[in-house]
């Protein structure tokens, strides 16, 4: 039995503090067609590391296990490589057989944002199969606590496939990519949010965290270069500054679910808006001129949250890997003007 998820047109409102000159940063996201997808039951699918293979050697359904789309010339090159591998290798090496499994991951699903958005949407739409078809994870997922903790909270069984070993999955549930990365099916991502929030015993003590700023100062990239100047501004505006990567997943869910305003520089920590409630506010510090990285704007819109942005200067004009410098006077005026969470 296959399940089809219909295509939808995502409609998103502009940011709460949009200015005419900045509209071009967001306007391509206001209307976005999200294509249809399926949950398919297949037989005799081979898995080698992160690749899905037919007849043991030939890559297939590439877009559902790689992060980025593959052009036709790359598909041809892959096929020729697979033919050559088949000719050279033969069929003598050992294959480990697994009776049943479900596939929900791609090559970047072991990253916090992609796990909680891309993979969790795929898990959500295939949930009716999980009792008999455990989740299949590759070796690079094994030592990540947030992966294990998510599946534990959701009571999902999983199997870790070892690196450099070949597997034959006799009955294989392929949960296709539900939406392009950075986009979402609104009703599905909202259900992901609700299910995860209900998975914990909420701690009322975390109500002290009504305004939370997620720090990236321990991260290797995209830090605030003048953070020592910005830190007192945040504190004076009522923000608790937290390093979410040092918290358990359950604590991240609990704190986020109790806060009214979540802010931070563009990065995976902002994914925790998933655990907030409708009508709450999200503040994203993003790079001047960056019209590409709108995944958090789109997520906030689909979760029916209030999205605010503040533009900062990327050091060395590097949107993605460089640090950001925030103008302190403008930032203080920006926070004072919002009056969010009061």
C-alpha positions in Angstrom: 0.0 0.0 0.0 1.3 3.4 -1.0 0.4 6.8 0.7 0.4 9.9 -1.4 0.8 13.4 0.1 -0.7 15.9 -2.2 1.1 19.0 -3.5 0.3 22.2 -1.8 0.9 26.0 -2.3 2.6 27.5 0.7 1.4 31.0 1.4 3.5 33.1 3.8 3.0 36.6 5.3 5.8 39.1 5.3 7.9 39.5 8.5 6.3 41.6 11.2 8.8 44.4 10.8 9.3 44.2 7.0 10.6 47.4 5.2 10.1 48.1 1.6 13.9 48.0 0.9 14.2 44.5 2.5 11.1 42.9 0.8 13.4 41.5 -1.9 15.0 39.3 0.8 11.8 37.4 1.4 9.4 37.9 -1.5 10.4 34.7 -3.3 9.1 32.7 -0.3 5.7 34.3 -0.1 4.3 31.7 -2.5 6.0 28.4 -2.9 4.7 25.2 -4.5 5.5 22.2 -2.4 5.4 19.1 -4.7 3.6 15.8 -3.9 5.4 12.9 -2.3 4.7 9.3 -1.4 5.3 6.6 1.2 6.1 3.5 -0.8 6.4 -0.2 0.1 9.3 -1.8 -1.9 11.0 -5.1 -1.9 14.7 -6.2 -1.9 16.4 -2.8 -1.6 20.1 -2.8 -0.9 21.7 -0.2 1.4 25.4 0.6 1.4 26.5 3.4 3.7 23.9 6.1 2.8 23.1 4.9 -0.7 19.9 3.1 -1.8 20.6 0.5 -4.5 18.7 -1.8 -6.8 20.2 -5.1 -7.7 22.9 -4.3 -5.2 25.0 -2.0 -7.4 22.7 0.6 -9.0 21.7 3.8 -7.3 18.1 4.7 -7.4 15.7 7.3 -5.8 18.8 9.5 -5.4 16.8 12.6 -4.4 15.5 10.8 -1.4 18.9 10.0 0.2 21.0 12.9 -1.1 20.5 16.4 0.2 20.6 18.3 -3.1 18.9 17.5 -6.5 20.9 15.6 -9.0 21.2 16.8 -12.6 20.8 14.3 -15.5 24.5 14.4 -16.4 25.3 13.4 -12.8 22.8 10.5 -13.0 24.4 9.3 -16.2 27.8 9.4 -14.5 26.6 7.6 -11.5 25.1 4.8 -13.7 28.3 4.4 -15.6 30.2 4.2 -12.3 27.8 1.6 -10.9 28.2 -0.5 -14.1 31.9 -0.4 -13.7 31.7 -1.3 -10.0 29.4 -4.3 -10.9 31.9 -5.6 -13.4 34.9 -5.2 -11.1 33.3 -6.5 -7.9 31.0 -9.4 -8.7 28.7 -10.8 -6.0 31.1 -12.6 -3.7 31.1 -10.3 -0.6 28.8 -10.7 2.3 25.3 -9.1 2.4 23.5 -8.7 5.8 19.8 -9.3 5.5 17.1 -7.4 7.4 13.5 -8.3 7.1 11.9 -4.9 7.4 12.8 -1.2 7.7 11.8 2.4 7.1 13.9 5.0 5.3 13.5 8.7 6.4 16.9 10.2 6.0 19.3 11.9 3.5 22.9 12.8 3.6 22.4 15.8 6.0 19.7 14.4 8.2 22.2 13.9 11.0 22.3 17.7 11.4 19.9 19.2 14.0 17.9 21.4 11.7 17.5 18.8 8.9 16.7 16.0 11.4 13.9 17.9 13.1 12.4 19.3 9.9 13.2 17.1 6.9 13.5 13.7 8.6 10.7 14.3 11.1 8.2 15.2 8.3 9.1 11.9 6.6 8.8 10.0 9.9 5.4 11.7 10.5 3.8 10.6 7.2 5.1 7.0 7.5 4.1 6.5 11.2 1.6 3.8 10.5 4.3 1.4 9.4 6.8 1.9 12.3 5.5 -0.8 14.6 6.6 -3.4 12.1 9.2 -1.5 10.1 11.9 0.1 12.4 13.7 3.3 11.3 17.0 2.6 9.4 19.9 4.9 10.4 23.4 4.9 8.9 26.5 4.8 11.1 27.0 8.6 11.2 23.8 8.9 13.3 25.0 6.5 16.0 26.7 8.9 18.5 24.3 11.8 18.2 22.2 12.2 21.4 19.5 14.3 19.9 18.8 11.6 17.3 18.5 8.9 19.9 16.5 11.1 22.3 14.0 12.1 19.6 13.3 8.5 18.7 13.1 7.5 22.4 10.6 10.3 23.1 8.5 9.1 20.2 8.8 5.4 21.1 10.3 4.5 17.7 12.5 1.5 17.3 15.5 1.9 15.0 18.4 -0.1 13.5 21.9 1.3 13.0 23.5 0.1 9.8 27.3 -0.3 10.2 29.7 1.6 8.0 31.3 -0.3 5.1 28.8 -3.1 5.2 26.1 -4.0 2.7 22.5 -4.7 3.7 19.5 -6.2 1.9 16.2 -5.0 3.2 13.6 -7.5 2.2 10.6 -5.2 2.9 11.4 -1.6 2.6 9.3 1.5 3.4 10.6 4.5 1.5 9.2 7.7 2.9 10.0 10.2 0.2 11.2 13.7 0.9 8.0 15.6 1.9 9.3 19.1 0.9 12.5 20.7 -0.5 14.9 21.5 2.3 14.0 24.8 4.0 10.4 24.3 3.1 7.6 22.4 4.8 4.1 21.0 4.4 2.3 23.2 6.9 -0.1 20.6 8.3 2.7 18.1 8.6 5.3 20.3 10.3 2.6 21.5 12.7 1.8 17.9 13.6 5.5 17.2 14.1 5.6 20.2 16.5 2.6 19.1 18.4 3.7 15.5 18.8 7.2 16.5 20.0 5.7 19.0 22.5 3.4 16.3 23.9 6.2 13.8 24.2 7.7 15.4 27.4 6.5 16.2 30.9 6.6 19.9 30.8 8.5 21.6 33.7 6.7 24.7 35.0 10.0 25.9 36.4 11.1 26.7 32.9 8.5 29.5 32.8 11.3 31.7 34.0 12.6 31.6 30.5 10.1 33.8 28.7 12.7 35.5 26.5 15.5 33.3 25.3 18.5 34.2 23.2 20.3 31.2 21.7 24.0 31.8 21.7 26.3 30.6 19.0 29.5 31.9 20.7 30.8 28.3 21.2 30.1 27.4 17.5 32.9 27.3 14.9 31.1 29.8 12.6 28.4 32.5 12.5 29.1 34.0 15.9 28.5 37.6 16.9 32.0 39.2 16.6 31.1 42.0 19.1 29.2 39.9 21.5 30.6 41.5 24.6 28.9 44.7 23.5 25.6 43.0 22.5 25.3 40.8 25.6 24.3 43.5 28.1 21.8 44.8 25.6 20.1 41.4 25.5 20.2 41.1 29.3 18.7 44.6 29.7 15.9 43.7 27.3 15.0 40.7 29.5 16.7 37.8 27.5 18.2 34.8 29.1 21.2 33.8 27.1 21.5 30.0 26.7 23.8 27.6 24.7 21.2 25.0 23.6 23.8 22.5 22.5 24.7 22.0 26.2 21.1 21.1 27.1 19.3 17.8 26.7 16.7 17.6 23.9 13.9 17.3 26.6 15.2 20.5 28.3 15.3 22.3 25.0 11.7 21.3 24.3 10.6 22.3 27.7 12.3 25.7 27.8 11.2 26.6 24.2 7.6 25.5 24.9 7.4 27.9 27.9 9.1 30.9 26.3 7.3 33.7 24.4 10.2 35.0 22.4 13.1 33.1 20.9 16.0 34.9 19.2 19.4 34.3 17.8 21.7 34.5 14.9 20.9 32.4 11.8 21.7 28.8 12.8 20.3 25.4 13.9 19.3 26.6 17.3 16.4 28.6 15.9 14.9 25.2 14.9 13.7 25.1 18.5 10.8 27.3 17.5 9.2 24.0 16.7 8.6 23.6 20.4 6.9 27.0 20.9 3.3 27.8 20.6 1.3 29.7 18.0 1.5 33.4 18.2 4.9 33.5 19.9 7.7 35.5 18.4 10.9 34.5 16.6 13.8 37.0 16.1 16.5 36.1 13.5 19.7 38.0 13.1 20.6 37.5 9.4 23.1 38.8 7.0 22.6 42.0 5.0 21.7 41.1 1.4 21.0 37.4 2.1 17.9 36.5 0.0 18.7 32.8 0.0 18.6 31.5 3.6 15.0 31.8 4.5 14.4 28.5 6.1 13.6 30.0 9.6 11.3 32.7 8.1 9.3 30.0 6.3 9.2 27.7 9.4 8.0 30.6 11.6 5.3 31.4 9.1 4.1 27.7 8.8 4.0 27.4 12.6 1.9 30.6 12.7 4.5 32.6 14.7 5.5 36.2 14.6 8.7 36.6 12.7 11.1 39.5 13.1 14.5 40.0 11.5 17.5 42.2 12.2 20.2 42.6 9.5 23.9 42.4 10.5 27.1 42.8 8.6 28.8 39.5 7.7 32.6 39.7 8.4 34.5 39.1 5.1 31.1 39.3 3.3 30.6 35.6 4.0 26.9 34.9 4.5 27.3 31.3 5.7 30.6 30.7 7.4 31.7 34.1 8.6 30.9 35.9 11.9 28.4 38.8 12.0 28.9 42.2 13.5 25.8 43.8 15.0 25.4 47.6 15.3 24.7 48.0 19.0 22.7 51.2 18.9 20.4 50.0 16.1 20.0 46.6 17.8 19.0 48.2 21.1 16.4 50.4 19.3 15.2 47.4 17.4 14.6 45.3 20.6 12.9 48.3 22.3 10.6 48.9 19.4 9.2 45.3 19.3 7.7 45.1 22.7 7.3 41.3 22.3 6.7 39.1 25.2 5.8 42.0 27.5 
